[in-house]
Amino acid sequence: MMDLNIHSSFSTGIKPVEEIINTSKSRNIDAISITDIFSTDSIGDIKEKGLQEEMPVIPGIEIPSREHLTGYGTDLTILGYGIPDDSKRLTELLDFVNHNRNARMADYYKSLQSKYTYLEDKDITIVDNHKYIDIKRLILESLKGLITEKQHQEIEKDMILNEFYTSRPNVETVIRIIKEAGGSPVLRYPSNIDVHSITLRLIIYHLKEYGLEGLLIRNDEIPYYEEIANRYGLERMIFNKIVSDEFKEKLLSKRIK
């Protein structure tokens, strides 16, 4: 059994990498992939602490992206498996995206202060180190104990509605950069698109042309995506396993060493 889409405390997860690996071992997981959002910091952390000796870890990343093929600007999520942490173009992309997100975060919080008067004297220092910051969690934790539960819920709802904490690069660029770095780009189940729609098939057709290698799907979606995967020659991955032994060996060969 594998766990192929884990977030650590380097992005939106709560647990540090070492705890994730220890928990995975206790659950008899054979291999994992830590796919932090806009971050490859887990790879360096694993190497520095020698955690790759504890269990096989496939280096990964999750990159929220946007396609412009259909004219709708559909949000998609690309997972990159088997990526190195020293790819120049990938590092440049992450630096650019995270820098923009951090700047937008500071501006957004200023707008919150003008919208909610009880925040006027509650400043939050934003450190722009070009690293991923879980913006929503940072703001809410910083305000803990300073505002009421009702005010807390009000701000959280505002952030969710505005989706200010995401910055999405072009999906074509993301796939090409992952491929150039020697990784395998995989589309995570696009739950915002009707699985039976022509739009989904059009998007996947073009993503395959860019270099998409597989689909990560949920158990309840297997019957729907089976036909799509077969039609476009894509590998199928479920959260706890890789269907093809050949693709499984390919990704495991790129595990952190």
C-alpha positions in Angstrom: 0.0 0.0 0.0 1.2 3.5 -0.8 0.2 7.1 0.2 0.7 9.3 -2.8 -0.7 12.8 -1.9 0.5 13.9 1.5 1.0 17.5 2.7 3.5 18.3 5.4 4.0 21.3 7.6 6.0 22.8 4.7 2.6 23.7 3.1 -0.9 23.0 4.3 -0.2 20.0 6.4 0.1 19.9 10.2 2.8 17.2 10.7 6.5 17.6 10.0 8.1 15.2 7.6 9.7 13.0 10.2 6.3 12.4 11.9 4.7 11.6 8.6 7.3 8.9 7.9 7.0 7.4 11.4 3.2 7.4 11.1 3.4 5.8 7.7 5.7 3.1 9.0 3.3 2.3 11.8 0.5 1.9 9.3 2.6 -0.5 7.3 2.7 1.8 4.3 5.2 0.6 1.7 6.1 4.0 0.1 4.9 7.6 0.3 5.1 10.8 -1.7 5.0 14.1 0.0 3.4 16.5 -2.5 3.5 19.9 -0.7 1.8 22.8 -2.4 4.2 25.0 -4.3 7.1 23.6 -2.2 9.9 21.0 -2.6 11.4 21.8 0.9 10.4 18.3 2.2 13.0 16.8 -0.2 15.9 18.7 1.4 14.6 18.0 4.9 14.5 14.2 4.2 18.0 14.2 2.8 19.4 16.3 5.6 18.0 14.0 8.3 18.5 10.7 6.4 14.8 9.9 6.5 15.0 8.1 3.1 16.6 5.2 4.9 13.4 4.7 7.0 11.1 4.0 4.0 10.9 4.8 0.2 9.9 8.4 -0.4 9.0 9.5 -3.9 9.8 13.2 -4.1 6.8 15.2 -5.2 5.0 18.5 -5.4 1.4 19.8 -5.9 0.9 22.8 -8.2 -2.5 24.3 -8.5 -2.7 25.5 -12.1 -5.1 27.0 -14.6 -5.9 26.0 -18.2 -6.8 28.5 -20.8 -7.6 26.0 -23.6 -11.4 26.1 -23.2 -11.7 29.8 -22.7 -13.1 29.3 -19.2 -9.9 29.3 -17.2 -10.6 26.0 -15.5 -8.6 25.4 -12.2 -6.6 22.2 -12.2 -4.2 20.5 -9.9 -1.0 18.9 -11.2 1.1 16.6 -9.2 4.8 16.1 -10.1 6.3 12.8 -9.0 10.0 12.0 -9.0 11.2 15.6 -9.2 14.6 16.8 -8.0 14.8 19.8 -5.6 17.5 21.5 -7.7 15.7 22.1 -11.0 16.5 25.7 -12.0 13.2 26.3 -13.9 11.1 24.7 -11.2 12.8 26.7 -8.5 12.2 29.9 -10.6 8.5 29.1 -11.0 8.0 28.4 -7.3 9.9 31.6 -6.3 7.8 33.7 -8.7 4.4 32.1 -7.6 5.2 32.3 -3.9 6.5 35.8 -4.0 3.3 37.0 -5.7 1.2 35.1 -3.2 3.0 36.6 -0.3 2.6 40.1 -1.7 -1.1 39.5 -2.4 -1.4 38.2 1.1 -0.2 41.4 2.6 -2.5 43.4 0.4 -5.4 41.2 1.2 -4.9 41.5 4.9 -4.9 45.3 4.6 -8.3 45.0 2.8 -9.5 42.9 5.7 -8.5 45.6 8.2 -10.5 48.2 6.3 -13.5 45.8 6.0 -13.5 44.7 9.6 -12.9 47.6 12.0 -11.9 45.4 14.9 -8.7 44.4 12.9 -7.4 48.0 12.5 -4.9 47.7 15.3 -4.0 44.1 14.7 -1.1 44.0 12.3 0.5 40.7 11.0 4.1 40.7 9.7 4.5 39.0 6.4 8.0 37.6 5.8 8.5 37.3 2.1 11.2 34.6 1.7 9.8 33.2 -1.5 8.5 30.1 0.4 5.0 28.8 0.5 3.0 30.3 3.3 -0.4 28.8 4.4 -2.0 32.2 4.4 -5.4 31.3 5.7 -3.9 29.4 8.7 -1.3 32.1 9.4 -3.9 34.9 9.6 -6.4 32.8 11.7 -3.7 31.6 14.1 -2.4 35.2 14.5 -5.8 36.4 15.5 -6.6 33.6 17.9 -7.6 35.0 21.2 -7.8 38.5 19.8 -11.3 38.2 18.2 -14.5 36.4 19.0 -15.4 33.0 17.6 -18.1 34.8 15.5 -15.5 37.2 14.1 -13.2 34.3 13.5 -15.8 32.5 11.4 -16.6 35.7 9.5 -13.0 36.2 8.4 -12.6 32.6 7.5 -15.7 32.7 5.3 -14.4 35.9 3.7 -11.1 34.2 2.8 -12.7 31.1 1.4 -15.1 33.1 -0.8 -12.3 35.3 -2.1 -9.8 32.4 -2.7 -7.1 35.0 -2.3 -4.5 32.5 -1.1 -4.1 30.8 -4.5 -2.0 31.9 -7.4 -2.2 29.5 -10.4 0.4 29.3 -13.2 -0.5 28.1 -16.7 -1.0 24.3 -16.6 1.0 23.9 -19.9 4.0 25.6 -18.3 3.8 23.5 -15.2 3.7 20.2 -17.1 6.6 21.1 -19.3 8.7 22.2 -16.4 8.0 19.0 -14.4 8.9 17.0 -17.5 12.1 19.0 -18.1 13.1 18.3 -14.5 12.8 14.6 -15.1 9.5 14.2 -13.2 6.2 12.6 -14.1 3.2 15.0 -14.2 -0.1 13.6 -13.1 -3.6 15.3 -13.0 -5.3 15.1 -9.7 -9.0 14.3 -10.0 -10.6 17.5 -11.5 -13.7 17.5 -9.3 -14.8 20.9 -10.6 -15.5 19.4 -14.1 -18.3 17.0 -15.0 -16.6 13.7 -15.6 -18.9 13.1 -18.6 -18.3 16.4 -20.2 -16.6 17.1 -23.5 -14.7 19.9 -21.7 -12.9 17.3 -19.6 -11.9 15.2 -22.5 -10.7 18.2 -24.5 -8.6 19.4 -21.5 -7.1 15.9 -21.0 -6.4 15.5 -24.7 -4.3 18.7 -24.7 -2.6 17.9 -21.4 -1.5 14.6 -22.8 0.1 16.5 -25.7 2.0 18.6 -23.2 3.4 15.5 -21.5 0.8 14.5 -18.9 1.5 10.9 -17.8 -1.3 9.9 -15.5 -4.5 10.6 -13.5 -4.8 10.4 -9.7 -8.4 9.4 -8.9 -10.5 8.5 -6.0 -11.9 5.0 -5.5 -15.4 6.0 -6.4 -14.3 7.6 -9.7 -12.5 4.5 -11.1 -15.3 3.5 -13.5 -15.6 7.0 -14.9 -11.9 7.6 -15.5 -11.0 4.1 -16.7 -12.3 4.8 -20.2 -10.6 8.2 -20.3 -7.2 6.8 -19.1 -7.4 4.0 -21.7 -8.4 6.4 -24.5 -5.5 8.8 -23.9 -2.9 6.2 -22.8 -2.6 7.6 -19.2 -1.5 5.8 -16.1 -4.0 5.4 -13.3 -3.2 6.1 -9.7 -5.4 5.8 -6.7 -4.5 7.4 -3.4 -3.1 4.2 -2.0 -1.7 2.5 -5.1 -0.4 2.8 -8.7 -2.3 0.5 -11.0 0.5 -0.2 -13.4 3.5 -2.2 -12.1 5.7 -0.6 -14.7 4.7 3.0 -13.7 5.1 2.1 -10.1 8.7 0.9 -10.7 9.4 4.0 -12.7 8.4 6.3 -9.8 10.1 4.2 -7.2 13.3 4.3 -9.2 13.2 8.1 -8.6 12.8 7.8 -4.8 15.0 10.0 -2.6 18.4 8.3 -2.2 
